[in-house]
Amino acid sequence: MPWAIWVPTGTRTQSAVAFYDYLEACDTNLRAADKRLLLALDEYIDRKIEEGVFDEDLLALIRESIQSHRNLTWVFAGNHDIIELIHAEWTSYLVSACTIEVSPFTLEETRRLLTEPLRYSCLWDRDDTNRPHFELGFWGEGGIEWIHAEAGGWPHLVQLLAETLERIVPDLLECAAEWTCLSGFRAQGWQPPPTDEIVR
């Protein structure tokens, strides 16, 4: 199903009307296709209201969309409670919104995310052996426990650490001498710089 990108034009009022029309069209297309769309906003939008980039009319528009567009789901994410957002009357616009506090992962939840990141994806049958996964050994002995401890179990930090390690470790391990140097840190927190210029 093709989707167009909405680009604001004209005055704020014209842009708001155009944006609502765009959301209306999205909802209609989603309903016809029996699909849903998740729209996520960060609490940073509160600061943009303070700066005058957006005005409170945007919140009124979102409230109307929440009430009218049944195939669109709005999610507002952030570290602050809604009552701590002070640059607009958030609670009056989102009076019927549900607040969900996301707590840190347990070690088992971290392990599941890092070994079966697509466990609940609808793209594969539950028992499909082709479902992408990581073996426990990929993360090294105690690797998952280390990631969990360093991230404090916070989901976004678990993902950030894992993504960073997954991206850089293969590059680091291209050379056996590099691996020897790195693995030395398993037993000690400090060691002299490698003598090989390329490894250094």
Secondary structure, DSSP 8 states (H G I E B T S, - for coil): ---------SSHHHHHHHHHHHHHHHHHHHHHHT--EEEEEETHHHHHHHTTSS-THHHHHHHHHHHH-TTEEEEEE-SS-GGG--SS-HHHHTTT----------HHHHHHHHH-TTTT-TTS-TT-TTS----GGGG-TTHHHHHHHHHTT-HHHHHHHHHHHHHHHHHHTTSHHHHHHHHGGGT-S-----SSTTT-
